[in-house]
Amino acid sequence: MSFSRASFLKTLPDVVVPQLPLPLRSIKVRQPWNWLIQLYYGDPLLHYEVVGALHRPGLELGLHFESRDQALNRHLLNGFRRHLFEIRDALGESIEAEMWDKGWTKVYEVYPEKELTADYQAEVGGRLAQIITCLQPILGSVIGNW
């Protein structure tokens, strides 16, 4: 069975949340557009996002800092860059941390594109759970220094 992109993303949190450690399962979900899904704790402008990658095949899985305060976005990016070696040690070399559009920043990877099946959804959900489990404690630490 194949999913539409919107359906794949809409049901993805049902795969992700059970794989998170209990303290992280309180994550909230929103799908402001049918072509992306966002998961967040607290401020929805600081969120995990799954969206089709720009300019290359695959899905972008990442933590986006889209605060209206560009200084906060930059602070968060710099904080994550200080942890990039340990993040890559835990998640692999595919993790990037960079400036983006509108003063936004992000920590992300492009996950290989496949047919939108339940098996692929399980892969993506597992990977996103790993990313959240690794990055969320760092986010708490970095934002605590703001």
VEXDREN-2710 file (C-alpha; in Angstrom, 1 decimal):
% VEXDREN-2710
k/r/px/py/pz
1/MET/0.0/0.0/0.0
2/SER/1.3/3.5/-0.9
3/PHE/0.4/6.7/0.8
4/SER/-0.2/10.1/-0.7
5/ARG/2.4/12.6/0.6
6/ALA/-0.2/14.4/2.8
7/SER/-1.5/11.1/4.3
8/PHE/2.1/9.8/4.8
9/LEU/3.0/12.9/6.8
10/LYS/-0.3/13.2/8.6
11/THR/0.0/9.7/10.1
12/LEU/3.8/9.8/10.6
13/PRO/3.5/11.1/14.3
14/ASP/1.6/7.8/15.1
15/VAL/4.8/6.0/14.2
16/VAL/7.2/8.5/15.8
17/VAL/5.7/9.1/19.2
18/PRO/5.7/5.5/20.5
19/GLN/9.4/5.3/19.7
20/LEU/10.3/8.3/21.9
21/PRO/11.4/7.9/25.5
22/LEU/8.5/8.4/27.8
23/PRO/9.5/12.0/28.9
24/LEU/9.5/13.1/25.3
25/ARG/6.1/11.6/24.3
26/SER/4.2/14.8/25.2
27/ILE/5.3/16.3/21.8
28/LYS/2.6/18.3/20.0
29/VAL/1.9/18.0/16.3
30/ARG/0.6/20.3/13.6
31/GLN/0.3/20.1/9.9
32/PRO/-0.1/23.7/8.7
33/TRP/0.1/22.5/5.0
34/ASN/-0.4/19.1/3.6
35/TRP/3.2/18.9/2.3
36/LEU/4.9/19.1/5.7
37/ILE/4.5/18.0/9.3
38/GLN/5.8/19.8/12.4
39/LEU/6.3/18.3/15.9
40/TYR/7.2/20.6/18.8
41/TYR/7.4/21.1/22.6
42/GLY/6.4/24.6/23.8
43/ASP/7.0/27.1/21.1
44/PRO/5.7/25.9/17.7
45/LEU/8.2/28.1/15.9
46/LEU/11.0/25.9/17.2
47/HIS/9.9/22.5/15.8
48/TYR/10.9/19.3/14.2
49/GLU/9.8/19.1/10.6
50/VAL/9.5/16.6/7.9
51/VAL/9.2/18.0/4.4
52/GLY/10.3/17.2/0.9
53/ALA/13.9/18.3/0.5
54/LEU/14.6/21.3/-1.8
55/HIS/16.6/20.8/-4.9
56/ARG/17.3/17.1/-4.3
57/PRO/15.4/13.9/-3.8
58/GLY/14.5/12.8/-0.3
59/LEU/12.8/14.0/2.8
60/GLU/14.3/16.7/5.1
61/LEU/14.1/15.6/8.7
62/GLY/15.2/18.3/11.1
63/LEU/14.9/20.8/13.9
64/HIS/13.9/24.2/12.6
65/PHE/14.4/27.5/14.4
66/GLU/11.8/29.8/12.9
67/SER/11.4/32.4/15.7
68/ARG/10.7/35.9/14.6
69/ASP/13.7/36.8/16.7
70/GLN/16.6/36.3/14.4
71/ALA/19.1/36.6/17.2
72/LEU/17.5/33.7/19.0
73/ASN/17.6/31.6/15.8
74/ARG/21.3/32.4/15.5
75/HIS/22.0/31.6/19.1
76/LEU/20.3/28.2/18.8
77/LEU/22.3/27.5/15.6
78/ASN/25.6/28.4/17.2
79/GLY/24.7/26.3/20.3
80/PHE/24.0/23.3/18.1
81/ARG/27.2/23.9/16.1
82/ARG/29.2/23.6/19.4
83/HIS/27.6/20.1/19.8
84/LEU/27.9/19.0/16.2
85/PHE/30.6/16.5/16.7
86/GLU/28.6/14.6/19.4
87/ILE/25.5/14.9/17.3
88/ARG/27.2/13.4/14.3
89/ASP/28.7/10.8/16.5
90/ALA/25.2/9.8/17.6
91/LEU/23.3/10.3/14.4
92/GLY/25.9/10.1/11.6
93/GLU/27.7/12.5/9.3
94/SER/24.6/13.4/7.3
95/ILE/23.5/15.9/9.9
96/GLU/24.0/19.6/8.9
97/ALA/23.5/22.8/10.9
98/GLU/23.1/25.9/8.8
99/MET/21.4/29.3/8.2
100/TRP/18.3/29.1/6.1
101/ASP/15.8/31.6/4.9
102/LYS/14.3/34.7/6.6
103/GLY/16.8/34.6/9.4
104/TRP/15.8/31.1/10.2
105/THR/18.2/28.3/11.0
106/LYS/18.1/24.5/11.2
107/VAL/19.8/21.2/12.1
108/TYR/18.7/18.6/9.6
109/GLU/19.5/15.7/7.3
110/VAL/18.1/14.7/3.9
111/TYR/16.8/11.1/4.3
112/PRO/16.8/9.0/1.1
113/GLU/13.6/9.1/-0.9
114/LYS/11.6/5.9/-1.5
115/GLU/8.1/5.0/-2.3
116/LEU/5.7/6.2/0.4
117/THR/4.8/2.8/1.9
118/ALA/4.2/1.7/5.5
119/ASP/7.8/0.2/5.6
120/TYR/9.3/3.5/4.5
121/GLN/7.1/5.4/7.0
122/ALA/8.4/3.1/9.7
123/GLU/12.0/3.9/8.6
124/VAL/11.4/7.7/8.6
125/GLY/9.5/7.5/11.9
126/GLY/12.3/5.6/13.5
127/ARG/14.9/8.1/12.2
128/LEU/12.9/11.1/13.3
129/ALA/12.5/9.6/16.8
130/GLN/16.3/9.2/16.9
131/ILE/16.8/12.8/15.9
132/ILE/14.3/14.1/18.5
133/THR/15.8/11.9/21.2
134/CYS/19.3/13.2/20.5
135/LEU/18.5/16.9/19.8
136/GLN/15.8/17.7/22.4
137/PRO/18.1/17.6/25.4
138/ILE/20.6/19.9/23.6
139/LEU/17.8/22.3/22.7
140/GLY/16.8/22.5/26.3
141/SER/20.4/23.2/27.3
142/VAL/21.1/25.8/24.5
143/ILE/17.8/27.7/25.0
144/GLY/18.4/27.7/28.8
145/ASN/21.5/29.9/28.0
146/TRP/19.4/32.5/26.1
END
